[in-house]
Amino acid sequence: MSELRVVVVGATGNVGTSVVEALSADPEVGSIVGVARRLPEWTAPKTTWVAADIESDDLTGPFRDADVVIHLAWLFQPTHQPVTTWRANVLGGMRVFDAVAEARVPALVYASSVGAYSPGPKDTPVTEDWPTHGWPQAAYTREKPYLERVLDAYDRAHPRIRVVRMRPGFIFKRESASEQRRLFAGPLLPNLLVRPSTVPVIPDLPGLAFQALHTADAAEAYRLAAVKPVRGAFNIAADPVVDAGLLAECLSARVVSAPAWPVRAALSAAWRLHLVPASPDLFDAVLRLPIMDTTRARTELGWEPRHTSRAAIEEFLRGLREGAGLPTPPLAPRVDGGRLHELATGVGERP
């Protein structure tokens, strides 16, 4: 069997760096092309880098002769400019899909999300046939479902292409902590605040139950999807389900029952004042996410997470306290100008 050539689009972020590492350790993979808007100092064996913007640059060239394209690139910010994220994520994603077809790549592995699912139950896990209409108020949970509809048509138009849709829960590792703090919490969150015993209470909000996994485990699922002859959607998450009790254990805090509206009102005010980048609409979406059944990934992919969801969150919290990262533009521990630059450029206002 000849060695595979795999292209990873969005190879410098939280998931991308771990996918590149997983692929580089696989003897079935002969070469990896990492595609990113900004080239990193970080690299891995078998990997070459190509600078390309999925909104505007040629993608057919980098995809030529590839056996698999893994599309991970996603723009979370600016939440105050949804047209910007729509252009990058939806129109850019469609350009990736079209380039895969034009370059005659046999397989496409796309990073969908639990966020693509319609609101669902927290007590009965849903399988991959649960509706994927998202939650229309938040950009993220509009854009992910839209690309699911695009792929529905794409599957019919390109039956020779093996299309895989990965639907992971929340993905964490130590090295993603600084990036995720910038994307979701913003510059006003002190790193030391996430130390155990410094957070007195965790509110037990209605609907606060979600799934998480370690980035290395997500990367292993992507590797398996690239090298195995599978098609369709796969739910990816680790046990246990994350709720207020688990978060309280991680932070040595007490659980206090509370309605969601005061938290949402505070978040909404902070977002409108450009104090936090995460929108209140995304908060609404999280409370409505269904719990996923991961049986298909475990049986058809042969995937099994090596970390619990609690271990992933605890590692992420350590990374927050330490200001951890990697020498790639998205994962840099510190941006030029530091947190004052984040404030000066408008929290949630620019990519």
C-alpha positions in Angstrom: 0.0 0.0 0.0 1.4 3.4 -1.0 1.8 6.0 1.7 -0.9 8.7 2.0 -0.5 12.3 1.3 -2.7 14.3 3.7 -3.5 18.0 3.5 -4.6 19.7 6.8 -6.4 23.0 6.4 -6.2 25.1 9.5 -3.1 23.1 10.7 -1.8 25.6 13.3 -4.7 25.8 15.8 -5.8 23.8 18.8 -6.9 20.8 16.8 -4.7 21.2 13.8 -1.4 21.0 15.6 -2.5 17.8 17.3 -3.9 16.3 14.0 -0.5 17.0 12.3 1.3 15.3 15.2 -1.0 12.3 15.1 -0.6 11.9 11.3 3.2 12.3 11.5 3.4 9.3 13.8 1.3 7.1 11.5 3.4 4.9 9.2 0.6 4.9 6.6 1.0 8.6 6.1 4.0 9.6 3.9 3.6 13.3 3.8 1.5 16.1 5.3 0.8 19.6 3.9 -0.2 22.1 6.6 -2.2 25.0 5.2 -2.6 28.1 7.3 -3.0 31.9 6.7 0.1 32.6 8.7 3.0 30.1 8.8 4.2 28.9 12.2 7.6 28.4 13.8 6.3 25.1 15.1 6.5 22.0 12.8 6.3 18.2 12.9 7.9 15.3 11.0 6.8 14.7 7.3 5.2 18.2 7.3 5.6 21.0 4.8 3.7 24.3 5.1 1.7 26.4 2.6 0.4 29.9 3.3 -3.1 30.3 2.0 -6.3 32.1 2.9 -9.3 29.9 2.3 -11.4 33.0 1.4 -9.3 34.1 -1.5 -6.2 32.1 -2.3 -5.8 29.1 -4.7 -6.5 25.8 -2.9 -6.5 23.5 -5.9 -2.7 23.6 -6.2 -2.0 22.6 -2.6 -4.7 19.9 -2.8 -3.3 18.3 -6.0 -2.2 14.7 -5.6 -3.6 14.5 -2.0 -5.3 11.4 -0.8 -7.2 13.2 2.0 -8.0 16.8 2.8 -8.9 17.5 6.5 -10.7 20.8 6.8 -10.3 22.3 10.3 -10.0 26.1 9.7 -12.6 28.2 11.6 -12.8 31.8 12.5 -14.5 32.3 15.9 -14.0 36.0 16.1 -15.2 38.7 15.6 -18.6 38.0 17.2 -19.6 41.6 16.7 -19.2 41.2 12.9 -21.0 38.0 11.9 -20.6 38.8 8.2 -16.9 38.4 8.6 -17.1 35.0 10.2 -19.7 33.9 7.6 -17.4 34.8 4.8 -14.5 33.0 6.3 -16.3 29.9 7.6 -19.2 29.3 5.2 -17.9 30.8 1.9 -14.3 29.8 2.7 -15.5 26.3 3.6 -17.3 26.0 0.3 -14.2 27.0 -1.5 -12.3 24.2 0.3 -15.0 21.7 -0.7 -15.0 22.9 -4.3 -11.1 22.7 -4.5 -11.3 19.1 -3.2 -13.5 18.2 -6.1 -11.5 20.1 -8.6 -8.2 18.6 -7.5 -9.9 15.1 -7.6 -9.0 14.3 -4.0 -10.6 11.0 -3.0 -11.5 11.9 0.6 -12.7 14.9 2.6 -12.8 15.0 6.4 -14.6 18.0 7.7 -14.7 19.4 11.2 -18.3 19.9 12.0 -19.4 20.1 15.7 -21.9 19.3 18.4 -22.9 22.9 17.7 -24.4 21.7 14.4 -27.1 19.8 16.2 -30.6 21.1 16.9 -31.5 21.6 20.6 -31.9 18.2 22.2 -32.0 16.2 25.4 -29.5 16.2 28.2 -30.6 12.8 29.6 -30.7 10.6 26.5 -27.7 10.7 24.1 -28.5 11.4 20.5 -27.0 9.5 17.6 -25.7 11.0 14.3 -29.2 11.1 12.8 -30.4 13.8 15.2 -31.4 16.9 13.2 -28.5 19.3 12.4 -30.3 22.7 12.3 -28.3 24.3 15.0 -29.4 27.3 17.1 -30.0 30.2 14.8 -29.1 33.1 17.1 -25.4 32.4 17.4 -23.0 32.7 14.4 -21.2 29.4 15.3 -24.4 27.4 15.5 -25.7 29.0 12.3 -22.6 28.4 10.3 -21.9 24.8 11.3 -25.4 23.6 10.3 -25.2 25.6 7.0 -22.1 23.7 5.9 -23.9 20.5 6.9 -26.6 21.3 4.3 -23.9 22.2 1.8 -22.3 18.8 2.3 -25.7 17.1 1.9 -25.8 18.4 -1.7 -22.0 17.9 -2.1 -22.4 14.2 -1.3 -25.0 13.8 -4.0 -23.0 15.8 -6.6 -19.7 14.0 -5.8 -20.4 10.4 -4.9 -16.8 9.3 -5.6 -15.5 11.5 -2.8 -15.5 9.9 0.6 -16.9 12.6 2.9 -16.6 12.3 6.7 -18.2 14.8 9.1 -16.6 14.8 12.6 -18.9 16.2 15.3 -16.8 16.7 18.5 -17.7 18.2 21.8 -15.6 20.9 23.4 -11.9 20.3 22.7 -9.2 21.2 25.2 -5.4 20.8 25.8 -2.9 22.7 27.8 -1.4 24.4 24.8 -4.8 25.8 23.7 -5.4 27.7 26.9 -4.1 31.1 25.9 -5.9 31.0 22.5 -9.2 29.9 24.0 -8.9 32.6 26.8 -8.5 35.2 24.1 -11.4 33.8 22.0 -14.0 33.3 24.7 -13.1 34.9 28.0 -11.1 38.0 26.8 -8.3 40.0 28.3 -10.0 40.7 31.7 -9.8 37.2 33.0 -6.8 36.9 35.4 -5.0 33.6 34.8 -4.7 33.0 38.5 -8.5 33.2 38.9 -8.8 29.6 37.7 -6.8 28.3 40.5 -8.7 25.8 42.8 -10.4 27.5 45.8 -10.3 31.0 44.2 -13.6 30.5 42.5 -16.1 30.2 45.4 -19.2 28.8 43.6 -20.2 27.3 40.3 -23.8 28.1 39.3 -25.9 25.0 38.4 -27.8 26.5 35.6 -30.7 24.8 33.8 -29.2 23.0 30.8 -25.6 23.3 31.9 -24.4 19.9 30.8 -22.0 19.4 27.8 -19.4 17.1 26.5 -15.6 17.6 26.2 -12.5 15.7 25.2 -8.8 16.1 25.0 -7.4 17.5 21.8 -5.1 14.5 21.4 -8.1 12.2 21.4 -9.9 14.4 18.9 -6.8 14.3 16.7 -6.7 10.5 16.9 -10.3 10.4 15.6 -9.4 12.6 12.7 -6.4 10.3 11.9 -8.6 7.3 11.9 -11.2 9.0 9.7 -8.4 9.9 7.2 -6.9 6.4 7.0 -10.0 4.2 7.3 -12.6 3.7 4.5 -15.4 5.3 6.5 -18.1 7.8 5.4 -20.7 9.9 7.1 -20.9 11.6 10.6 -19.2 10.6 13.8 -19.9 12.0 17.3 -16.7 12.4 19.3 -16.7 13.0 23.1 -15.2 11.6 26.3 -16.9 10.6 29.5 -18.2 11.9 31.9 -20.7 14.5 30.8 -19.5 17.9 32.2 -21.9 19.6 34.5 -21.7 22.1 37.4 -20.7 19.4 39.8 -17.7 18.3 37.7 -16.6 21.9 37.2 -16.9 22.6 40.9 -14.7 19.6 41.7 -12.1 20.9 39.3 -12.0 24.3 41.0 -12.7 23.2 44.6 -15.9 25.2 44.5 -19.4 24.8 45.8 -22.4 24.2 43.5 -25.3 26.7 43.8 -28.5 26.3 41.9 -29.3 29.4 39.9 -31.5 30.5 37.0 -29.8 31.2 33.7 -31.1 34.7 33.1 -28.8 36.7 35.6 -25.7 35.0 34.1 -26.9 35.7 30.6 -27.8 39.3 31.4 -24.3 39.9 32.9 -22.7 38.3 29.8 -24.8 40.3 27.5 -23.9 43.5 29.1 -20.2 42.6 29.1 -20.3 41.6 25.4 -22.1 44.8 24.4 -19.5 46.8 26.3 -16.7 44.9 24.5 -15.4 43.4 27.8 -15.8 39.8 26.7 -15.6 38.3 23.2 -18.1 35.4 23.7 -21.7 36.5 22.8 -24.7 35.7 25.0 -26.2 33.9 22.0 -23.4 31.3 22.2 -24.2 30.9 25.9 -27.9 30.2 24.9 -26.7 27.7 22.4 -24.5 25.8 24.9 -27.4 25.4 27.3 -29.4 23.7 24.5 -26.8 21.3 23.0 -27.8 17.7 23.1 -25.6 15.0 24.7 -24.2 12.8 22.0 -23.9 9.0 21.7 -20.4 8.1 20.6 -21.1 4.4 19.8 -20.5 4.7 16.1 -17.0 6.3 16.5 -16.0 3.5 19.0 -17.3 0.7 16.8 -16.7 1.8 13.2 -13.6 4.0 13.7 -12.2 1.9 16.5 -11.8 5.1 18.4 -11.4 5.2 22.2 -10.4 8.3 24.2 -7.3 8.0 26.4 -8.3 11.0 28.6 -11.5 11.6 30.5 -13.3 14.9 30.0 -12.3 15.9 33.5 -8.6 15.3 32.7 -8.9 17.5 29.6 -10.5 20.3 31.5 -8.0 20.1 34.4 -5.1 20.2 31.9 -6.7 23.2 30.2 -7.1 25.0 33.5 -3.4 24.4 34.3 -2.6 25.8 30.9 -4.6 28.9 31.7 -2.8 29.5 35.0 0.6 29.0 33.2 -0.3 31.1 30.1 0.6 28.1 28.0 0.7 27.9 24.2 2.7 26.9 21.2 4.8 28.9 18.6 2.0 29.1 16.1 0.0 32.4 15.4 -3.3 31.1 16.8 -1.7 29.3 19.9 0.9 32.0 20.8 1.0 32.4 24.6 1.0 36.2 24.1 0.0 38.5 21.3 2.0 41.6 20.4 1.0 44.3 22.8 -0.5 41.8 25.3 -3.9 42.3 26.8 -3.9 46.0 26.4 -3.7 45.4 22.7 -6.7 43.1 22.9 -8.7 45.8 24.7 -7.5 48.6 22.3 -8.5 46.7 19.2 -12.0 46.0 20.5 -12.8 42.7 22.3 -14.8 40.6 19.8 -14.5 43.3 17.2 -11.6 42.0 15.1 -10.4 38.6 13.9 
